């Protein structure tokens, strides 16, 4: 059996920024728990922030369901890789997101 595996053939540049005092909402999380991550900017996705950073996890989830600094940067990079794969499949596959999803448009009450 032959499989046609689709995905990026090149490395993807990723920028991860941590801010001591972020200019964006952290929804009750400490800034170190809610970095901004950019990759493949400008690509269509249902899970991007208004500044085109990746929406990687729901900040209202308990720590075991989101990234925290004690898990290390490699774990964050794995989440980014999964997210980019989900985006690529979403764009190629008719709008079905394969990863976990949470509601968007959070406010302080939801966090």
Kinemage of the C-alpha trace (Angstrom):
@kinemage 1
@onewidth
@group {chain A} dominant
@subgroup {mainchain}
@vectorlist {calphas} color= white
{ca unk a 1} P 0.000 0.000 0.000
{ca unk a 2} L 1.324 3.429 -0.910
{ca unk a 3} L 0.416 6.511 1.094
{ca unk a 4} L 0.484 10.034 -0.241
{ca unk a 5} L 1.788 11.955 2.770
{ca unk a 6} L 1.381 15.705 2.475
{ca unk a 7} L 3.149 18.295 4.542
{ca unk a 8} L 5.859 20.922 4.430
{ca unk a 9} L 9.046 19.849 2.720
{ca unk a 10} L 11.115 22.630 4.225
{ca unk a 11} L 11.904 23.664 7.755
{ca unk a 12} L 9.491 26.196 9.216
{ca unk a 13} L 10.772 29.276 10.990
{ca unk a 14} L 9.167 29.700 14.402
{ca unk a 15} L 9.431 32.714 16.706
{ca unk a 16} L 8.600 32.290 20.390
{ca unk a 17} L 8.461 35.488 22.422
{ca unk a 18} L 8.179 35.690 26.183
{ca unk a 19} L 7.333 39.068 27.696
{ca unk a 20} L 7.706 40.155 31.330
{ca unk a 21} L 4.804 42.566 30.836
{ca unk a 22} L 2.943 41.526 27.672
{ca unk a 23} L 0.861 44.048 25.767
{ca unk a 24} L -1.671 41.275 25.076
{ca unk a 25} L -4.232 39.644 27.350
{ca unk a 26} L -2.971 36.578 29.263
{ca unk a 27} L -6.433 35.633 30.583
{ca unk a 28} L -5.279 35.295 34.190
{ca unk a 29} L -2.149 33.280 33.378
{ca unk a 30} L 1.293 34.534 34.281
{ca unk a 31} L 3.183 35.932 31.271
{ca unk a 32} L 5.625 33.015 31.361
{ca unk a 33} L 2.694 30.617 30.845
{ca unk a 34} L 1.362 32.455 27.795
{ca unk a 35} L 4.121 33.260 25.269
{ca unk a 36} L 3.395 34.451 21.749
{ca unk a 37} L 4.355 32.028 18.984
{ca unk a 38} L 4.484 32.895 15.277
{ca unk a 39} L 5.004 30.537 12.355
{ca unk a 40} L 3.848 30.570 8.741
{ca unk a 41} L 2.405 34.046 9.235
{ca unk a 42} L -0.391 35.070 6.943
{ca unk a 43} L -1.704 31.536 6.434
{ca unk a 44} L -5.423 30.901 6.759
{ca unk a 45} L -6.325 29.226 10.050
{ca unk a 46} L -9.253 29.066 12.461
{ca unk a 47} L -6.822 29.128 15.400
{ca unk a 48} L -4.807 32.340 15.232
{ca unk a 49} L -4.767 35.347 17.512
{ca unk a 50} L -5.530 38.828 16.106
{ca unk a 51} L -1.761 39.475 15.768
{ca unk a 52} L -1.430 36.253 13.677
{ca unk a 53} L 0.286 34.337 16.488
{ca unk a 54} L -0.785 30.733 16.964
{ca unk a 55} L -3.651 29.941 19.318
{ca unk a 56} L -2.060 26.847 20.849
{ca unk a 57} L -4.159 26.055 23.909
{ca unk a 58} L -7.085 27.260 25.958
{ca unk a 59} L -5.773 29.393 28.837
{ca unk a 60} L -8.708 28.372 31.042
{ca unk a 61} L -7.692 24.716 30.939
{ca unk a 62} L -5.876 23.149 33.892
{ca unk a 63} L -2.045 23.002 33.583
{ca unk a 64} L -2.058 19.359 32.446
{ca unk a 65} L -4.015 20.368 29.310
{ca unk a 66} L -1.829 23.338 28.294
{ca unk a 67} L 1.827 24.264 28.088
{ca unk a 68} L 3.608 25.455 31.228
{ca unk a 69} L 7.304 26.404 31.557
{ca unk a 70} L 8.132 23.377 33.710
{ca unk a 71} L 7.405 21.175 30.656
{ca unk a 72} L 10.276 22.807 28.759
{ca unk a 73} L 10.646 24.426 25.363
{ca unk a 74} L 10.802 21.112 23.519
{ca unk a 75} L 7.257 20.351 24.661
{ca unk a 76} L 6.146 23.773 23.408
{ca unk a 77} L 7.800 23.070 20.047
{ca unk a 78} L 5.929 19.762 19.799
{ca unk a 79} L 2.663 21.639 20.390
{ca unk a 80} L 3.637 24.145 17.675
{ca unk a 81} L 4.462 21.304 15.256
{ca unk a 82} L 1.124 19.629 15.922
{ca unk a 83} L -0.689 22.937 15.490
{ca unk a 84} L 0.987 23.624 12.131
{ca unk a 85} L 0.160 20.103 10.950
{ca unk a 86} L -3.482 20.590 12.006
{ca unk a 87} L -3.567 23.890 10.108
{ca unk a 88} L -2.154 22.308 6.953
{ca unk a 89} L -4.646 19.454 7.129
{ca unk a 90} L -7.485 21.897 7.861
{ca unk a 91} L -6.600 23.909 4.746
{ca unk a 92} L -6.248 20.785 2.592
{ca unk a 93} L -9.140 18.814 4.020
{ca unk a 94} L -12.195 20.977 3.817
{ca unk a 95} L -12.115 22.740 7.154
{ca unk a 96} L -11.964 19.862 9.654
{ca unk a 97} L -9.623 20.535 12.622
{ca unk a 98} L -8.020 17.325 13.923
{ca unk a 99} L -6.806 18.656 17.274
{ca unk a 100} L -8.606 19.687 20.416
{ca unk a 101} L -10.619 22.879 20.077
{ca unk a 102} L -11.945 25.430 22.526
{ca unk a 103} L -14.200 28.446 22.096
{ca unk a 104} L -12.597 31.685 20.936
{ca unk a 105} L -13.338 35.219 22.015
{ca unk a 106} L -12.391 34.765 25.661
{ca unk a 107} L -13.026 37.443 28.180
{ca unk a 108} L -11.755 37.810 31.736
{ca unk a 109} L -14.798 35.941 33.098
{ca unk a 110} L -14.050 32.852 31.000
{ca unk a 111} L -10.454 32.559 32.164
